[in-house]
Amino acid sequence: MVNFKVLRHASVVLDDDIYFDPYKIDGNLKKARYIFITHPHYDHLSMDDINKIACDKTVFIATSDSKNILFENNIKNKIIEIKPHQMYDLGDISFQTFSSYNTIKPYHKKEYGWVGYNVEIEGENYMITGDCDECQEMLNQMCDYLFVPIGGVYTFDGKEGALFANKLKPKVAIPTHYNCIVGDKTNEKEFLKYLDKSIKYEIFL
């Protein structure tokens, strides 16, 4: 197992320098080896926060629309443009992408091509879903550590996130995307109430 933490909202860091959707982060953080972007909404692609952790060696992983925003903001780093349902091997880590979208809300449509990531590090899989409702593409994934949004409105709420986790059966479920913009500790309580007792959990927000 590598170190992992939810920094704020949907911002996740693995192994101290692999970041996902950095947003409103602070503190003495290590410069990024990789920055993964799930989609271009302001709370997932925040240039203010990217600039806090990016360095010349940082590699970005992003969809085409997110890549365009990075270009518009004068990011000169290597950018790996990704699509859903692909496998990628970067040498030190590998990952696969999957479609991440709403099925019962209008905010994240499947046709936008936005993604979640399933990253393999040291033989274990860390799944960051992006903003979504339950969809078959995600149910086809296998993971050891599941980072699942529970804030409601744009994503699962607490109960929905727990029931989704129960289907995937990770070793550990980690709720995200609440206590900032949407959701609060009520969502967290609902998540823990409905989470299968056989699944461990970690709380950061």
C-alpha positions in Angstrom: 0.0 0.0 0.0 1.2 3.5 -0.8 0.4 6.6 1.1 -2.9 8.2 0.1 -4.9 11.2 1.3 -8.0 13.2 0.3 -6.8 16.8 0.5 -10.1 18.7 -0.1 -13.2 18.2 -2.1 -12.3 15.6 -4.8 -8.5 16.2 -4.5 -6.7 12.9 -4.0 -2.9 12.4 -3.7 -1.2 9.0 -4.0 2.4 8.2 -3.1 2.9 11.8 -2.0 3.3 13.2 -5.6 0.5 11.7 -7.8 -2.4 14.2 -7.7 -6.0 13.9 -9.0 -8.1 17.0 -9.5 -6.3 19.4 -7.1 -8.6 22.0 -5.7 -8.3 24.5 -2.9 -5.2 22.6 -1.6 -2.8 24.1 0.9 0.1 23.1 3.1 3.6 22.0 2.4 2.9 19.6 -0.5 5.4 17.7 -2.6 5.8 18.8 -6.2 3.8 16.6 -8.6 5.2 13.7 -10.6 1.8 13.3 -12.2 -1.4 15.4 -12.2 -4.6 13.5 -13.4 -7.6 15.5 -14.4 -11.0 13.8 -14.7 -12.9 16.6 -16.4 -12.6 20.4 -16.9 -15.1 21.8 -14.4 -13.5 24.5 -12.2 -13.4 22.4 -9.1 -11.5 19.6 -10.8 -9.3 21.6 -13.1 -8.1 24.6 -11.0 -5.1 26.4 -12.5 -4.4 28.1 -9.1 -4.0 24.8 -7.5 -2.1 23.1 -10.3 0.4 25.9 -10.2 1.0 25.2 -6.5 2.3 21.7 -7.2 3.4 21.6 -10.8 7.1 21.7 -11.8 9.0 21.3 -15.0 9.0 17.5 -14.6 5.3 17.1 -13.9 3.4 15.0 -16.4 -0.3 15.8 -17.0 -3.0 13.2 -17.8 -6.1 14.7 -19.2 -9.0 14.5 -21.6 -8.9 16.5 -24.8 -11.0 19.4 -23.4 -9.0 19.5 -20.3 -5.8 19.5 -22.3 -7.0 22.5 -24.3 -7.5 24.5 -21.0 -4.0 23.6 -19.9 -2.6 24.8 -23.2 -4.6 28.0 -22.9 -3.0 28.6 -19.5 0.5 28.2 -21.0 1.3 24.8 -19.5 4.3 23.6 -21.5 4.7 20.2 -19.7 4.1 16.9 -21.3 0.4 16.1 -21.5 -0.9 12.6 -22.1 -4.3 13.0 -23.8 -6.6 10.1 -22.8 -9.9 8.6 -23.7 -12.3 6.3 -21.8 -11.7 2.6 -21.8 -8.0 2.6 -22.5 -4.9 1.1 -20.8 -1.7 3.2 -20.2 1.7 2.2 -18.9 4.0 5.0 -17.8 6.7 2.7 -16.5 6.5 3.5 -12.8 2.7 3.2 -12.7 0.0 2.0 -15.0 -3.7 2.9 -15.2 -6.9 2.4 -17.1 -9.6 4.9 -17.8 -13.3 4.4 -17.8 -16.4 6.6 -18.6 -17.6 8.7 -15.7 -20.9 10.4 -16.1 -24.4 11.1 -14.7 -27.2 8.8 -15.6 -30.0 10.7 -13.7 -28.5 14.2 -13.7 -27.6 16.6 -16.5 -24.2 17.8 -15.3 -21.8 15.2 -16.6 -23.0 13.6 -19.8 -21.5 10.4 -21.2 -20.9 12.0 -24.6 -18.5 14.5 -23.1 -15.9 11.7 -22.8 -15.0 12.4 -19.2 -13.2 9.8 -17.1 -12.4 8.1 -13.9 -9.0 6.4 -13.3 -8.0 3.0 -12.0 -4.3 3.3 -11.1 -2.1 0.3 -10.3 0.9 1.0 -8.0 2.9 -1.8 -6.4 0.3 -4.4 -7.3 -2.7 -2.6 -5.8 -5.5 -0.7 -7.6 -6.7 2.8 -6.6 -9.9 3.9 -8.3 -10.9 7.6 -8.5 -14.3 7.7 -10.1 -14.7 11.3 -11.1 -18.1 12.9 -10.9 -20.8 10.3 -11.6 -23.8 8.3 -10.8 -23.6 4.5 -10.9 -22.9 3.2 -14.4 -21.9 -0.2 -15.8 -18.5 0.9 -16.9 -17.5 1.5 -13.3 -19.1 -1.7 -12.1 -16.8 -3.6 -14.4 -13.8 -2.3 -12.5 -11.9 -4.1 -9.7 -10.0 -2.1 -7.1 -8.5 -2.3 -3.7 -9.1 1.3 -2.8 -12.1 3.2 -3.9 -12.4 7.0 -3.8 -16.1 7.7 -4.2 -17.9 11.1 -4.3 -20.8 11.4 -1.8 -21.8 15.1 -1.8 -25.0 14.7 -3.8 -26.3 17.2 -6.4 -23.7 16.4 -9.0 -22.7 12.9 -7.8 -23.7 10.1 -5.6 -25.2 11.1 -2.2 -24.0 9.2 0.9 -26.3 6.2 0.6 -25.8 5.9 -3.2 -22.0 6.0 -2.8 -22.1 3.3 -0.1 -24.3 1.0 -2.2 -22.0 1.5 -5.1 -19.0 0.6 -3.0 -20.8 -2.5 -1.7 -21.1 -3.7 -5.3 -17.4 -3.2 -6.0 -16.2 -4.6 -2.7 -12.9 -2.8 -2.3 -10.7 -3.4 0.7 -11.1 0.2 1.6 -13.7 2.9 0.6 -12.8 6.6 0.9 -15.5 9.2 0.5 -14.8 12.4 -1.4 -16.5 15.4 -2.9 -18.3 16.8 0.2 -17.7 19.4 2.9 -16.8 21.8 0.1 -19.3 23.3 -2.4 -21.8 20.5 -1.7 -22.4 17.9 1.0 -21.5 17.8 4.7 -21.0 15.4 7.5 -24.6 14.2 7.1 -23.6 12.7 3.8 -20.7 11.0 5.5 -22.9 9.5 8.2 -25.2 8.1 5.5 -22.3 6.7 3.7 -21.0 4.9 6.8 -24.5 3.7 7.7 -25.0 1.9 4.5 -21.4 0.8 3.8 -21.0 -3.0 4.1 -19.3 -3.8 7.5 -16.8 -6.0 5.7 -15.4 -3.0 3.9 -12.9 -0.8 5.8 -13.1 3.0 5.3 -10.9 6.0 5.7 -12.2 9.5 6.4 -10.3 12.7 5.6 -12.8 15.5 5.0 
